[in-house]
Amino acid sequence: MNRFITIIAISLLHLAAAQIVFAQITINVPRIPKIGDPKPDTGRNGAGNNTKTDGTGNTSVTGNGTGKATGGPGLLYTTPRTTDTPILVRNSVYVQAKSHNEYWKMKGQRNHSSWVPLIRFSHFFNNERSLNYTVEYFNPDGSPWYSEMLEQSSRYAADRTVRFESPSPWAGVLDSKSTDATGIFSFKITNDETKEILFQGKFKVGKFSTSNGGPDKNKFEFYVDHDWLMPFATVGFHFSGFEIGGMPPQVSVWIKGSPDASDLEARIYYKGQQIGSTKDGGGASDYDERTTDMSAAFAPQNRWKRWQFQWHKVLFDNNGSFNRDNFPNAFYLDKNPGTYTVKIFDKEKQIRELEFTVGSDGRFVRPPYSDLMFNPNHNVFIPVKVTSPDEKWNANSWKTDAFYGNPLVGFDAQ
């Protein structure tokens, strides 16, 4: 009997202890949404923006583009996430002239050059469905030239974009559609399913001789004039590292010709004081170009390259999780609002100058025209002053030719 009473007493003690522990546990049960509750903001374009395309390449972007919904608390910039809604990266549109040393209208006559256009662009998109686009090309007099279906890449680029491009010209158009004419041609890209015009524009085609004389007198290389690129610069970031923070800002400009990376230097100034040089770490890299196969050898003035600069000791803290002790001498832009000046040199001769501003919120100040250009890496479009006496270019071309006849409203070159 005494043993039975002892067992009951011990059981009661265990039950009491369990109740005490359970009372210290809080279980948060999510509230069931009610009819009429506001819907959460899902950030449909993955970057905290809403976009609208008007068919001329002008993509309106509303919102601050910070993508807060996808990142950790306190970050100024976060990694944008793609969705099923494709967003045209407008500055990725590139029209190229592909030259050929034959002309189908001149059968049996070699070294009579002709060309066809090639086009490519990128969407910020999860690539989970096929998009069918057709591009139509038009002659300088406005008459139809030919059309073709664009190919969609099956691969995701590192910056979370998907490329669409012309099929290989060797599949038939060079042998049946090429021309030896120059002038201003135009194009229109249409979504075959919705019939919406994604982008339309114009491009100026010129040519230069690749002849050695004699029977090669009709041998030319054709090119698309991209002088309108020259006054456009960007400041932003690499596509990775937002959550970690401590990332270097990147400034990019277009330079004609083929400078050597080791000869290029970018110095950055704040309140009149130099705070960094690429010669002290970071450096210059060429990331993109608008050119032809033969420009480097015969006409380097028809070669436009986008050069990107960054500094190892000039960083963006971004309230990230990186170890700041590893960067004891770093200068953090987001902790020092104000205007910054960048001067770019080639062999110690200044060739570019630009300014950008960091606001009191620690973010890059975005001019209104920059919001017309969606960019997946929070890049801001800004004007750059071309100060090089050696680069010959049409300083007025951006007014009419920028982005293939779709200039940015409000942009003004320096």
C-alpha positions as CSV (number, residue, x, y, z in Angstrom):
1,M,0.0,0.0,0.0
2,N,2.8,2.4,0.9
3,R,4.6,1.6,-2.4
4,F,1.4,2.4,-4.4
5,I,1.0,5.8,-2.6
6,T,4.7,6.5,-3.4
7,I,4.3,5.8,-7.1
8,I,1.2,8.1,-7.3
9,A,3.1,10.9,-5.6
10,I,6.0,10.7,-8.0
11,S,3.7,10.8,-11.0
12,L,1.9,13.9,-9.7
13,L,5.3,15.6,-9.3
14,H,6.3,14.8,-12.9
15,L,2.9,16.1,-14.2
16,A,3.4,19.4,-12.3
17,A,6.9,19.8,-13.7
18,A,5.7,19.2,-17.2
19,Q,2.9,21.8,-16.8
20,I,5.5,24.4,-15.6
21,V,7.7,23.8,-18.7
22,F,4.8,23.9,-21.1
23,A,3.6,27.1,-19.6
24,Q,7.0,28.7,-20.6
25,I,6.6,27.7,-24.3
26,T,4.8,30.2,-26.6
27,I,3.3,28.9,-29.8
28,N,2.6,31.5,-32.4
29,V,-0.3,30.4,-34.5
30,P,-0.6,32.5,-37.7
31,R,-3.7,34.5,-38.1
32,I,-6.1,33.2,-40.7
33,P,-6.6,35.9,-43.3
34,K,-10.1,37.3,-43.5
35,I,-12.0,38.4,-46.6
36,G,-11.2,42.0,-47.3
37,D,-7.7,41.9,-45.8
38,P,-5.1,43.7,-48.1
39,K,-3.0,41.3,-50.2
40,P,0.8,41.1,-49.4
41,D,3.2,42.9,-51.8
42,T,4.9,40.0,-53.6
43,G,7.2,42.3,-55.6
44,R,6.1,40.9,-58.9
45,N,9.3,41.8,-60.8
46,G,11.6,40.5,-58.1
47,A,13.2,43.9,-57.5
48,G,10.6,45.8,-55.5
49,N,9.4,47.6,-58.7
50,N,6.4,47.6,-60.9
51,T,7.1,47.9,-64.6
52,K,5.2,48.8,-67.7
53,T,6.4,48.6,-71.3
54,D,4.9,51.0,-73.8
55,G,6.2,49.2,-76.9
56,T,8.9,51.7,-77.8
57,G,11.5,50.4,-75.4
58,N,10.5,52.8,-72.6
59,T,10.1,50.7,-69.6
60,S,8.6,52.7,-66.7
61,V,9.8,51.5,-63.3
62,T,8.1,52.6,-60.1
63,G,9.4,52.1,-56.6
64,N,12.9,52.4,-55.3
65,G,14.2,49.2,-56.8
66,T,15.7,48.0,-53.5
67,G,13.9,44.6,-53.4
68,K,13.4,44.7,-49.6
69,A,11.0,41.8,-49.7
70,T,13.7,39.4,-50.7
71,G,16.5,40.4,-48.3
72,G,17.5,40.4,-44.7
73,P,16.5,43.2,-42.3
74,G,18.5,46.4,-42.5
75,L,20.0,45.9,-46.0
76,L,20.0,48.9,-48.2
77,Y,20.1,46.8,-51.3
78,T,19.1,43.2,-51.7
79,T,19.4,40.6,-54.5
80,P,16.4,40.9,-56.9
81,R,14.6,37.7,-57.6
82,T,13.2,36.7,-61.0
83,T,9.6,35.8,-61.5
84,D,7.5,34.4,-64.4
85,T,7.0,38.0,-65.6
86,P,9.8,38.9,-68.1
87,I,11.3,42.4,-67.8
88,L,13.3,43.7,-70.7
89,V,16.8,44.9,-69.8
90,R,16.6,47.7,-72.3
91,N,20.3,48.5,-72.4
92,S,21.0,44.9,-73.4
93,V,19.5,45.4,-76.8
94,Y,22.3,45.2,-79.4
95,V,22.0,45.3,-83.1
96,Q,25.1,44.2,-85.1
97,A,25.9,44.1,-88.8
98,K,27.3,40.7,-89.8
99,S,29.4,41.0,-92.9
100,H,29.9,38.4,-95.6
101,N,32.4,38.5,-98.5
102,E,29.8,37.4,-101.0
103,Y,26.6,38.8,-102.2
104,W,23.8,36.5,-103.4
105,K,22.8,39.1,-106.1
106,M,26.3,38.8,-107.5
107,K,26.5,35.1,-108.1
108,G,30.0,33.9,-108.9
109,Q,31.6,37.2,-107.9
110,R,33.7,36.8,-104.8
111,N,34.8,39.7,-102.6
112,H,31.7,41.7,-103.1
113,S,30.7,42.2,-99.5
114,S,27.2,42.3,-98.0
115,W,25.6,42.1,-94.6
116,V,22.6,41.1,-92.5
117,P,21.6,42.4,-89.0
118,L,21.9,40.3,-85.9
119,I,20.0,41.3,-82.8
120,R,20.1,40.2,-79.2
121,F,18.6,41.3,-75.8
122,S,18.0,40.0,-72.3
123,H,15.0,39.5,-70.1
124,F,15.2,39.5,-66.3
125,F,13.1,36.3,-66.1
126,N,13.0,32.8,-64.4
127,N,13.0,31.1,-67.9
128,E,10.3,28.6,-66.9
129,R,8.4,29.1,-70.1
130,S,9.0,29.8,-73.8
131,L,8.5,33.2,-75.2
132,N,8.0,33.6,-78.9
133,Y,9.4,36.8,-80.5
134,T,9.6,37.8,-84.1
135,V,11.8,40.6,-85.3
136,E,11.0,42.4,-88.5
137,Y,13.6,44.5,-90.4
138,F,12.9,47.4,-92.6
139,N,14.9,49.1,-95.4
140,P,15.9,52.8,-95.2
141,D,12.8,53.7,-97.3
142,G,10.5,52.0,-94.8
143,S,9.7,49.0,-97.0
144,P,9.8,45.5,-95.4
145,W,13.1,43.7,-95.6
146,Y,12.7,40.3,-93.9
147,S,11.7,38.8,-90.6
148,E,12.9,36.0,-88.3
149,M,12.0,34.2,-85.1
150,L,14.4,34.8,-82.2
151,E,16.0,32.0,-80.2
152,Q,15.6,31.8,-76.5
153,S,18.6,30.6,-74.5
154,S,18.0,27.5,-72.3
155,R,20.6,28.8,-69.8
156,Y,20.3,31.3,-67.1
157,A,23.1,33.9,-67.1
158,A,25.0,34.6,-63.9
159,D,23.1,37.9,-63.4
160,R,19.7,36.0,-63.6
161,T,18.9,37.1,-67.2
162,V,17.9,35.1,-70.2
163,R,19.2,36.0,-73.7
164,F,17.1,36.1,-76.9
165,E,19.0,36.4,-80.2
166,S,18.9,36.0,-83.9
167,P,19.5,32.5,-85.3
168,S,22.8,31.8,-87.1
169,P,22.9,33.9,-90.3
170,W,24.6,31.0,-92.0
171,A,21.3,29.1,-91.9
172,G,20.1,31.0,-94.9
173,V,19.7,34.7,-94.6
174,L,23.3,35.6,-95.7
175,D,22.7,33.7,-98.9
176,S,19.2,35.1,-99.6
177,K,18.6,38.3,-97.6
178,S,21.9,40.2,-97.3
179,T,22.4,43.7,-98.8
180,D,25.3,45.9,-99.7
181,A,23.4,49.1,-98.8
182,T,24.2,51.5,-96.0
183,G,22.0,54.0,-94.2
184,I,19.4,54.0,-91.5
185,F,17.5,50.8,-91.1
186,S,14.8,50.0,-88.6
187,F,13.3,47.0,-86.8
188,K,10.4,45.9,-84.6
189,I,10.2,43.0,-82.1
190,T,6.8,41.5,-81.5
191,N,5.5,39.0,-79.0
192,D,3.8,36.4,-81.3
193,E,1.3,35.3,-78.7
194,T,0.1,38.7,-77.4
195,K,1.0,40.8,-80.6
196,E,2.5,43.3,-78.2
197,I,5.5,45.3,-79.6
198,L,8.3,44.6,-77.2
199,F,10.8,47.1,-78.7
200,Q,11.2,49.0,-82.0
201,G,14.0,51.2,-83.1
202,K,16.4,52.3,-85.8
203,F,20.1,51.8,-86.5
204,K,22.7,53.5,-88.7
205,V,24.9,51.3,-90.9
206,G,28.2,52.4,-92.3
207,K,31.2,50.5,-93.9
208,F,34.9,50.7,-94.2
209,S,37.2,49.1,-96.7
210,T,39.1,45.9,-96.0
211,S,40.5,45.8,-99.6
212,N,44.1,45.5,-100.6
213,G,43.2,46.8,-104.0
214,G,42.7,45.1,-107.4
215,P,40.0,42.5,-107.3
216,D,39.2,43.3,-103.6
217,K,37.8,46.7,-104.4
218,N,34.3,45.8,-103.3
219,K,35.5,44.1,-100.1
220,F,34.1,46.0,-97.0
221,E,33.2,45.5,-93.4
222,F,29.8,46.8,-92.4
223,Y,29.2,48.2,-88.9
224,V,26.4,49.7,-86.8
225,D,27.3,53.2,-85.5
226,H,27.2,53.2,-81.7
227,D,28.6,56.7,-80.9
228,W,25.4,57.4,-79.0
229,L,26.8,55.1,-76.2
230,M,29.6,57.5,-75.4
231,P,27.9,59.9,-72.9
232,F,26.2,57.1,-70.9
233,A,27.8,55.7,-67.7
234,T,26.5,53.6,-64.8
235,V,27.3,53.2,-61.2
236,G,26.1,50.1,-59.3
237,F,27.2,46.7,-58.1
238,H,28.2,43.2,-59.2
239,F,25.2,40.8,-59.3
240,S,26.4,39.0,-56.1
241,G,27.2,39.9,-52.5
242,F,24.2,42.1,-51.5
243,E,23.4,40.1,-48.4
244,I,27.0,39.9,-47.3
245,G,27.7,43.6,-47.9
246,G,31.1,45.2,-48.1
247,M,30.9,45.2,-51.8
248,P,32.8,47.6,-54.1
249,P,30.8,50.0,-56.2
250,Q,31.3,49.6,-59.9
251,V,31.5,52.5,-62.5
252,S,31.3,51.7,-66.2
253,V,31.9,53.9,-69.2
254,W,32.2,53.3,-73.0
255,I,35.6,53.9,-74.7
256,K,36.4,53.9,-78.4
257,G,39.4,51.9,-79.7
258,S,41.4,49.3,-77.8
259,P,43.1,50.8,-74.7
260,D,45.2,48.5,-72.6
261,A,43.7,47.8,-69.2
262,S,47.1,48.4,-67.5
263,D,47.1,52.0,-68.9
264,L,43.6,52.8,-67.5
265,E,43.1,54.3,-64.0
266,A,40.0,55.6,-62.2
267,R,40.4,58.0,-59.3
268,I,37.5,58.7,-57.0
269,Y,37.1,62.0,-55.0
270,Y,34.9,63.0,-52.1
271,K,34.7,66.6,-50.9
272,G,37.7,67.5,-53.1
273,Q,39.9,64.7,-51.6
274,Q,41.0,61.6,-53.5
275,I,39.7,58.5,-51.6
276,G,40.8,55.8,-54.0
277,S,42.6,54.8,-57.1
278,T,42.3,51.6,-59.2
279,K,46.1,51.5,-59.2
280,D,45.8,50.8,-55.4
281,G,43.6,47.7,-56.0
282,G,40.5,46.9,-58.0
283,G,41.4,47.8,-61.5
284,A,39.7,48.1,-64.9
285,S,38.1,45.3,-66.9
286,D,36.3,45.3,-70.3
287,Y,32.9,43.6,-70.1
288,D,31.1,44.3,-73.3
289,E,31.7,45.7,-76.8
290,R,29.9,46.9,-79.9
291,T,32.1,46.2,-82.9
292,T,32.8,43.9,-85.9
293,D,35.2,41.1,-86.7
294,M,37.6,43.4,-88.7
295,S,37.3,46.7,-86.8
296,A,40.4,46.1,-84.6
297,A,42.6,45.6,-87.6
298,F,41.1,48.1,-90.1
299,A,39.0,50.6,-88.2
300,P,39.6,50.7,-84.4
301,Q,37.5,53.9,-84.3
302,N,34.5,51.6,-84.9
303,R,35.0,49.7,-81.8
304,W,33.1,50.6,-78.6
305,K,34.1,48.8,-75.4
306,R,32.4,49.1,-72.0
307,W,35.1,49.4,-69.3
308,Q,34.3,48.8,-65.6
309,F,36.2,50.2,-62.7
310,Q,36.2,49.4,-59.0
311,W,38.3,50.1,-55.9
312,H,39.3,47.7,-53.2
313,K,39.2,50.2,-50.4
314,V,36.1,52.1,-51.4
315,L,33.1,49.9,-50.4
316,F,29.4,49.8,-49.8
317,D,28.7,48.6,-46.3
318,N,25.1,47.7,-47.0
319,N,24.6,46.7,-43.4
320,G,25.8,43.3,-44.4
321,S,27.2,40.4,-42.4
322,F,30.8,40.7,-43.5
323,N,33.7,41.1,-41.0
324,R,34.6,44.8,-41.0
325,D,37.8,44.1,-39.1
326,N,39.1,42.7,-42.4
327,F,38.8,46.2,-44.0
328,P,40.3,48.6,-41.5
329,N,41.1,51.3,-44.0
330,A,37.9,51.1,-46.0
331,F,35.9,54.1,-47.0
332,Y,32.1,53.3,-47.0
333,L,30.0,55.3,-49.5
334,D,26.7,54.6,-47.8
335,K,28.0,56.0,-44.5
336,N,29.2,59.2,-46.2
337,P,26.4,60.8,-48.2
338,G,27.2,63.5,-50.8
339,T,28.5,63.9,-54.3
340,Y,31.4,61.8,-55.6
341,T,33.6,62.6,-58.7
342,V,35.3,59.9,-60.8
343,K,38.1,60.8,-63.2
344,I,39.4,58.2,-65.6
345,F,42.8,58.3,-67.2
346,D,44.5,56.6,-70.1
347,K,48.3,56.7,-69.8
348,E,47.9,59.5,-67.2
349,K,45.8,61.6,-69.7
350,Q,42.3,62.3,-68.4
351,I,39.6,60.9,-70.8
352,R,36.4,60.8,-68.7
353,E,34.8,62.6,-65.8
354,L,31.5,61.8,-64.1
355,E,29.6,62.5,-60.8
356,F,27.1,60.5,-58.8
357,T,25.4,61.2,-55.5
358,V,24.8,59.1,-52.4
359,G,21.7,60.3,-50.5
360,S,21.1,60.6,-46.8
361,D,19.4,57.1,-46.9
362,G,22.7,55.6,-48.0
363,R,21.5,54.7,-51.5
364,F,22.6,56.1,-54.9
365,V,20.4,59.0,-55.9
366,R,18.5,57.9,-59.1
367,P,17.8,60.6,-61.7
368,P,14.2,60.3,-63.0
369,Y,15.4,59.1,-66.4
370,S,17.3,56.2,-64.8
371,D,14.0,54.7,-63.7
372,L,13.1,54.3,-67.3
373,M,15.8,51.7,-67.6
374,F,15.3,48.6,-65.5
375,N,18.6,47.0,-64.3
376,P,18.8,43.9,-62.2
377,N,21.8,45.1,-60.2
378,H,20.5,48.5,-59.0
379,N,22.7,50.3,-61.5
380,V,22.0,54.0,-62.0
381,F,22.5,55.6,-65.4
382,I,24.4,58.9,-65.3
383,P,26.0,61.2,-67.8
384,V,29.8,61.1,-68.4
385,K,31.9,63.9,-69.9
386,V,34.2,62.7,-72.7
387,T,37.4,64.7,-72.3
388,S,39.7,62.7,-74.5
389,P,41.1,64.7,-77.5
390,D,42.0,61.4,-79.3
391,E,38.5,59.9,-79.5
392,K,36.5,61.2,-82.5
393,W,32.8,60.8,-82.1
394,N,29.5,62.4,-83.0
395,A,28.7,64.3,-79.8
396,N,25.1,64.9,-80.9
397,S,24.2,61.3,-81.8
398,W,22.7,60.5,-78.4
399,K,20.0,63.0,-78.9
400,T,18.3,61.0,-81.6
401,D,20.1,57.6,-81.8
402,A,20.3,56.6,-78.1
403,F,19.0,53.1,-77.5
404,Y,18.2,52.8,-81.2
405,G,16.1,55.8,-81.5
406,N,14.5,55.7,-78.1
407,P,16.5,58.4,-76.1
408,L,16.0,58.7,-72.4
409,V,13.6,61.5,-71.6
410,G,15.3,64.0,-69.3
411,F,18.9,62.8,-69.9
412,D,21.3,65.5,-70.9
413,A,25.0,64.8,-71.8
414,Q,27.6,66.9,-70.2
